[in-house]
């Protein structure tokens, strides 16, 4: 869940941005309400998670017992919690594209074979809406889903089957122990590991996590690799009983060496969870965390309404116009000047239509429609798929009856709509049958986007 460009203070800023926009409070509230009444598919819909699996088909293919285990896990799934903990990339904190990660593994009775419940993200060119999909993967090219995902096989590095507390509502309380939040840092630590701690590595938990991984893999080896960057690998060798008291030997490894055959420490076990880092730095309060995360990391914290209010509208704004202080505000759902009579308003509108220069009040209204001050927040909500939140912000600023002229705001909304078409083509398997709608350039990303099929 880290990028080489996210370091130190930049990493904290990165995760603050993610926590503000990636999982809206309204999504958490809706998904939680539906999950509470046993409607797991409704909770997925509220969290923008597509379900690409069929339990009846799974029962016919793999047996009723395995299908029952999958159904039980789906009922425990908190899709909004899964979205909260999904791997993300810099600089915008969007979901890591083209990823398949395992949530749970179910042995099939055949030696070494298993069916995986997987979560998938679309390729970057089709990531409009930041949707996630659930599917089953049994070793076939596309699993039991219908969409030709570019990377259908579960990723060895990004896996949550060993970290159920990051998606299972019944196991969410385990986050406290698995993150190291149940103990305060002490001075009785190996000083040679300080550089790793400064990078955000959960080095004090590595011995226990290595033991969990080796037991799950059933490997006879006592070593695993950990990836810290594109060309930065470490080898962790365990001595003694697998656990936090075990001795851990850490050595550097070259990329492409024999260590590639070793098990890979999951990314979720490599780093200190960002929520814990933000809490310890005093940059975020428990009320801004996912409720299940807050309950685990800050026991006893009173629950608050998940649907916290968003930033409100502009209210009454004051503009200096013709040597006086004039007001502009919303009237009947439209942003209008409050200190100009109707005749003057019609005259100024006609002047603007004839390319004249209107009064400052009307210039301020036009600028708000074309390039509002909240455009950065609106763009962030659109990038993270929160279309409803973006439109609510626009309505709060300009009123529900606003007609948008050409400008940055209208361009952002139109681009978001076109990119949703690209996602629909990907979901339907039709992406190669026509031109994909153009998207706003994202050259700020630190990771290259997948090529757009034509």
For each residue, the residues with C-beta under 8 A, 3 or more apart:
1: 87 88 267 268 271 274
2: 6 11 200 267 270 271
3: 6 89 90 446 447
4: 7 229 230 446
5: 10 90 91 446
6: 2 3 10 11 14 90
7: 4 10 11 199
8: 11 12
9: 12 13
10: 5 6 7 13 14
11: 2 6 7 8 14 15 200 274 277
12: 8 9 15 16 277 278 281 283
13: 9 10 16 17
14: 6 10 11 17 18 90 91 93
15: 11 12 18 19 93 274 275 277 278
16: 12 13 19 20 278 283 284
17: 13 14 20 21 92 93 380
18: 14 15 21 22 88 93 274
19: 15 16 22 23 274 275 278 284 288 289
20: 16 17 380
21: 17 18 24 93 377 380 381 383 384 386
22: 18 19 83 84 88 93 130 384
23: 19 27 28 80 83 84 290
24: 21 27 28 381 386 388 389
25: 28 29 306 307 308
26: 29 30 306 307 388 389
27: 23 24 30 31 46 47 48 80 83 386
28: 23 24 25 31 32 80 290 291 306
29: 25 26 32 33 305 306 307
30: 26 27 33 34 46
31: 27 28 34 35 43 44 46 47 78 79 80
32: 28 29 35 36 43 78 80 291 306
33: 29 30 36 37
34: 30 31 37 39 40 42 43 45 46
35: 31 32 38 39 40 43 77 78 169
36: 32 33
37: 33 34
38: 35 75
39: 34 35 42 43
40: 34 35 43 44 74 75 77
41: 44 45 51
42: 34 39 45 46
43: 31 32 34 35 39 40 46 47 77 78 79 80
44: 31 40 41 47 49 50 51 77 79 134
45: 34 41 42 48 49
46: 27 30 31 34 42 43 79 80
47: 27 31 43 44 79 80 82 83 132
48: 27 45 83 129 130 131 132 385
49: 44 45 79 82 83 119 131 132 133 134
50: 44 131 132 133 134 427
51: 41 44 133 134
52: 133 134 135 144 145 146 147
53: 57 58 70 117 134 135 136 144 145
54: 57 58 144
55: 58 59 67 70 71
56: 59 60 67
57: 53 54 60 61 144
58: 53 54 55 61 62 66 67 70 115 136 144
59: 55 56 62 63 64 66 67
60: 56 57
61: 57 58 138 144
62: 58 59 66 67 106 108 115 138
63: 59 66 67
64: 59 67 68
65: 68 69
66: 58 59 62 63 69 70 106 108 115
67: 55 56 58 59 62 63 64 70 71
68: 64 65 71 72
69: 65 66 72 73 106
70: 53 55 58 66 67 73 74 104 106 115 117 136
71: 55 67 68 74 75
72: 68 69 75 76
73: 69 70 76 77 103 104 117 168
74: 40 70 71 77 117 134
75: 38 40 71 72
76: 72 73 168 169 170 171
77: 35 40 43 44 73 74 82 103 167 168 169
78: 31 32 35 43 81 82 167 168 169 172 292
79: 31 43 44 46 47 49 82 83 132 167
80: 23 27 28 31 32 43 46 47 83 84 290
81: 78 84 85 166 167 169 172 290 292 293
82: 47 49 77 78 79 85 86 103 119 132 160 166 167
83: 22 23 27 47 48 49 79 80 86 132
84: 22 23 80 81 290 293
85: 81 82 160 166 167 268
86: 82 83 95 96 119 121 132
87: 1 95 96 99 101 158 267
88: 1 18 22 93 94 95 96
89: 3 92 93 94 95 96 97 445 446 447
90: 3 5 6 14 93 445 446 447
91: 5 14 444 445 446
92: 17 89 380 383 442 444 445
93: 14 15 17 18 21 22 88 89 90 384
94: 88 89 97 127 130 383 384 445
95: 86 87 88 89 99 121 127 130 132
96: 86 87 88 89 99 121 158 447
97: 89 94 121 122 123 124 127 447 449 450
98: 121 122 123 124 149 150 151 450
99: 87 95 96 120 121 151 155 158
100: 118 119 120 137 149 151 152 153 154 155
101: 87 118 119 120 154 155 158 159 160
102: 105 116 117 118 137 154 159 160 161
103: 73 77 82 116 117 118 119 134 160 161 164 167
104: 70 73 116 117 161 164
105: 102 114 115 116 117 161
106: 62 66 69 70 114 115 116 117
107: 113 114
108: 62 66 113 114 115 138
109: 113
110: 113
111:
112:
113: 107 108 109 110 138 139
114: 105 106 107 108 138
115: 58 62 66 70 105 106 108 136 137 138
116: 102 103 104 105 106 136 137 138 143 154 161
117: 53 70 73 74 102 103 104 105 106 134 136
118: 100 101 102 103 134 135 136 137 143 154
119: 49 82 86 100 101 103 132 133 134 160 167
120: 99 100 101 132 133 134 135 145 149 152
121: 86 95 96 97 98 99 127 131 132 133
122: 97 98 126 127 131 133 149 423 426 427
123: 97 98 126 127 150 426 449 450
124: 97 98 127 442 445 449 450
125: 422 426 436 439 449 450 451 452 453
126: 122 123 422 423 425 426 427 431
127: 94 95 97 121 122 123 124 130 419 423
128: 385 416 419 420 422 423 439
129: 48 385 387 420 423
130: 22 48 94 95 127 383 384 385
131: 48 49 50 121 122 385 423
132: 47 48 49 50 79 82 83 86 95 119 120 121
133: 49 50 51 52 119 120 121 122 145 147
134: 44 49 50 51 52 53 74 103 117 118 119 120
135: 52 53 118 120 143 144 145
136: 53 58 70 115 116 117 118 143 144 145
137: 100 102 115 116 118 140 143 144 152 153 154
138: 61 62 108 113 114 115 116 143 144
139: 113
140: 137 143 144
141: 152
142: 145 146 147 148 149 152
143: 116 118 135 136 137 138 140 152
144: 52 53 54 57 58 61 135 136 137 138 140
145: 52 53 120 133 135 136 142 149
146: 52 142 429
147: 52 133 142 426 427 429
148: 142 429
149: 98 100 120 122 142 145 152
150: 98 123 450
151: 98 99 100 155
152: 100 120 137 141 142 143 149
153: 100 137
154: 100 101 102 116 118 137 159
155: 99 100 101 151 158 159
156: 159 263 264
157: 227 264 266 267
158: 87 96 99 101 155 266 267 268
159: 101 102 154 155 156 162 163 266 268
160: 82 85 101 102 103 119 163 164 166 167 266 268
161: 102 103 104 105 116 164 216
162: 159 212 213 216 266 268 269
163: 159 160 166 167 178 266 268 269
164: 103 104 160 161 167 168 171 174
165: 168 171 172 173 174 175 178 296
166: 81 82 85 160 163 175 268
167: 77 78 79 81 82 85 103 119 160 163 164
168: 73 76 77 78 164 165 171 172
169: 35 76 77 78 81 172 292
170: 76
171: 76 164 165 168 174
172: 78 81 165 168 169 175 292 293 295 296
173: 165 176 295 296
174: 164 165 171 177 178 296
175: 165 166 172 178 179 181 273 293 296 297
176: 173 179 181 182 296 297 299
177: 174 180 181 182
178: 163 165 174 175 205
179: 175 176 202 205 272 273 276 296 297
180: 177 183 202 204 205 272 276
181: 175 176 177 276 296 297
182: 176 177
183: 180 186
184:
185: 189 204
186: 183 189
187:
188:
189: 185 186 193 194 197 204
190: 193
191: 194
192: 195
193: 189 190 196 197 203 204 250
194: 189 191 197 198
195: 192 198 199
196: 193 199 201 203 250
197: 189 193 194 200 201 203 204
198: 194 195
199: 7 195 196 228
200: 2 11 197 271 272 277
201: 196 197 206 228 270 271 272
202: 179 180 205 206 209 269 270 271 272
203: 193 196 197 206 250
204: 180 185 189 193 197 244
205: 178 179 180 202 208 209 244 269
206: 201 202 203 209 210 226 236 248 250 265 269
207: 210 211 238 242 243 244 245 246 247 248
208: 205 211 212 242 243 244 246
209: 202 205 206 212 213 265 266 269
210: 206 207 213 214 224 236 238 242 246 248 265
211: 207 208 214 215 238 241 242 243 246
212: 162 208 209 215 216 242 269
213: 162 209 210 216 217 224 263 265 266 269
214: 210 211 217 219 221 222 224 238 242 263
215: 211 212 218 242
216: 161 162 212 213
217: 213 214 263
218: 215
219: 214 263
220:
221: 214 224 262 263
222: 214 237 238 239
223: 235 236 237 238 259 262
224: 210 213 214 221 235 236 262 263 264 265
225: 233 234 235 236 253 259 260 262 263 264 265
226: 206 233 234 235 236 264 265 270
227: 157 232 233 264 265 267 270
228: 199 201 232 233 234 270
229: 4 232
230: 4
231: 255
232: 227 228 229
233: 225 226 227 228 252 253 254 255 259
234: 225 226 228 250 251 252 253
235: 223 224 225 226 250 251 252 253 259 262
236: 206 210 223 224 225 226 248 249 250 265
237: 222 223 248 249 250 251
238: 207 210 211 214 222 223 242 246 247 248 249
239: 222 246 247 248 249
240: 245 246 247
241: 211 245 246
242: 207 208 210 211 212 214 215 238 246
243: 207 208 211 246
244: 204 205 207 208
245: 207 240 241
246: 207 208 210 211 238 239 240 241 242 243
247: 207 238 239 240
248: 206 207 210 236 237 238 239
249: 236 237 238 239
250: 193 196 203 206 234 235 236 237
251: 234 235 237
252: 233 234 235
253: 225 233 234 235 257 259
254: 233 257
255: 231 233
256: 260
257: 253 254 260
258: 261
259: 223 225 233 235 253 262
260: 225 256 257
261: 258
262: 221 223 224 225 235 259
263: 156 213 214 217 219 221 224 225
264: 156 157 224 225 226 227
265: 206 209 210 213 224 225 226 227 236 269 270
266: 157 158 159 160 162 163 209 213 269 270
267: 1 2 87 157 158 227 270 271
268: 1 85 158 159 160 162 163 166 271
269: 162 163 202 205 206 209 212 213 265 266
270: 2 201 202 226 227 228 265 266 267
271: 1 2 200 201 202 267 268 274
272: 179 180 200 201 202 276 277
273: 175 179 276 277
274: 1 11 15 18 19 271 277 278
275: 15 19 278 279 284 289 293 297
276: 179 180 181 272 273 279 280 297
277: 11 12 15 200 272 273 274 280 281
278: 12 15 16 19 274 275 281 283 284
279: 275 276 282 284 286 289 297 298
280: 276 277
281: 12 277 278
282: 279
283: 12 16 278
284: 16 19 275 278 279 288 289
285: 288 289
286: 279 289 294 297 298 301
287: 294 301 304 308
288: 19 284 285
289: 19 275 279 284 285 286 293 294 297 298
290: 23 28 80 81 84 293 294
291: 28 32 294 295 303 306
292: 78 81 169 172 295 296
293: 81 84 172 175 275 289 290 296 297
294: 286 287 289 290 291 297 298 301 303
295: 172 173 291 292 298 299 301 303
296: 165 172 173 174 175 176 179 181 292 293 299
297: 175 176 179 181 275 276 279 286 289 293 294
298: 279 286 289 294 295 301
299: 176 295 296
300:
301: 286 287 294 295 298
302:
303: 291 294 295
304: 287 308
305: 29 308
306: 25 26 28 29 32 291
307: 25 26 29
308: 25 287 304 305
309: 312
310: 389 392 393 396
311: 374 377 393 396
312: 309 315 396
313: 330 395 396 397
314: 317 329 330 335 368 396 397
315: 312 329
316: 327 328 329 338
317: 314 327 328 329 364
318: 325 326 327
319: 325 326 327 328 360 361 364
320: 323 324 325 326 360
321: 324 325 326 337 339 359 360 361
322: 326 359 360
323: 320
324: 320 321 339
325: 318 319 320 321
326: 318 319 320 321 322 337 338 339 340 360 361
327: 316 317 318 319 337 338 339
328: 316 317 319 335 336 337 338 361 364 365
329: 314 315 316 317 335 336 338
330: 313 314 333 334 335 336 398 399
331: 334 336 338
332: 399 401
333: 330 399 400 401 402
334: 330 331 398 399 401 402
335: 314 328 329 330 365 368 369 397 398 399 402
336: 328 329 330 331 345 365
337: 321 326 327 328 340 345 359 361 362 365
338: 316 326 327 328 329 331
339: 321 324 326 327 361
340: 326 337 344 345 348 359 361
341: 344 345
342: 345 346
343: 346 347
344: 340 341 347 348
345: 336 337 340 341 342 348 349
346: 342 343 349 350
347: 343 344 350 351
348: 340 344 345 351 352 358 359 362
349: 345 346 352 353 358 362
350: 346 347 353 354
351: 347 348 354 356 357 358
352: 348 349 355 356 358 362 366
353: 349 350
354: 350 351
355: 352
356: 351 352
357: 351 363
358: 348 349 351 352 361 362 363 366
359: 321 322 337 340 348 362 363
360: 319 320 321 322 326 363 364
361: 319 321 326 328 337 339 340 358 364 365
362: 337 348 349 352 358 359 365 366
363: 357 358 359 360 366 367
364: 317 319 328 360 361 367 368
365: 328 335 336 337 361 362 368 369
366: 352 358 362 363 369 370 405
367: 363 364 370 371 372
368: 314 335 364 365 371 372 373 397 398
369: 335 365 366 372 398 402 404 405 407 409
370: 366 367 404 405 406 407 408 409 410
371: 367 368 375 407 408 409
372: 367 368 369 375 378 394 397 398 409
373: 368
374: 311 377 378 393 397
375: 371 372 378 379 408 409 412
376: 379 380
377: 21 311 374 380 381 393
378: 372 374 375 381 382 390 393 394 409 412
379: 375 376 382 383 412
380: 17 20 21 92 376 377 383 384
381: 21 24 377 378 384 386 387 389 390 393
382: 378 379 385 386 387 390 412 413 416
383: 21 92 94 130 379 380
384: 21 22 93 94 130 380 381
385: 48 128 129 130 131 382
386: 21 24 27 381 382 389 390
387: 129 381 382 390 391 416
388: 24 26 391 392
389: 24 26 310 381 386 392 393
390: 378 381 382 386 387 393 394 413 416
391: 387 388 394 395
392: 310 388 389 395 396
393: 310 311 374 377 378 381 389 390 396 397
394: 372 378 390 391 397 398 402 409 413
395: 313 391 392 398 399 400 402
396: 310 311 312 313 314 392 393
397: 313 314 335 368 372 374 393 394
398: 330 334 335 368 369 372 394 395 402 404
399: 330 332 333 334 335 395 402
400: 333 395
401: 332 333 334
402: 333 334 335 369 394 395 398 399
403:
404: 369 370 398 407 409 410 413
405: 366 369 370 410
406: 370 410 411
407: 369 370 371 404 410 411
408: 370 371 375 411 412
409: 369 370 371 372 375 378 394 404 412 413
410: 370 404 405 406 407 413 414
411: 406 407 408 414 415 440
412: 375 378 379 382 408 409 415 416 440
413: 382 390 394 404 409 410 416 417
414: 410 411 417 418
415: 411 412 418 419 438 439 440
416: 128 382 387 390 412 413 419 420
417: 413 414 420 421
418: 414 415 421 422 437 438 439
419: 127 128 415 416 422 423 437 439 440
420: 128 129 416 417 423 424
421: 417 418 424 425 437
422: 125 126 128 418 419 425 426 431 436 437 439
423: 122 126 127 128 129 131 419 420 426 427
424: 420 421 427 428
425: 126 421 422 428 430 431 433 434 436
426: 122 123 125 126 147 422 423 429 431
427: 50 122 126 147 423 424
428: 424 425
429: 146 147 148 426
430: 425 433 434
431: 126 422 425 426 436 453
432: 453 454
433: 425 430
434: 425 430
435: 454
436: 125 422 425 431 452 453 454
437: 418 419 421 422
438: 415 418
439: 125 128 415 418 419 422 442
440: 411 412 415 419
441:
442: 92 124 439 445 449
443:
444: 91 92
445: 89 90 91 92 94 124 442 448 449
446: 3 4 5 89 90 91
447: 3 89 90 96 97
448: 445
449: 97 123 124 125 442 445 452
450: 97 98 123 124 125 150
451: 125
452: 125 436 449
453: 125 431 432 436
454: 432 435 436
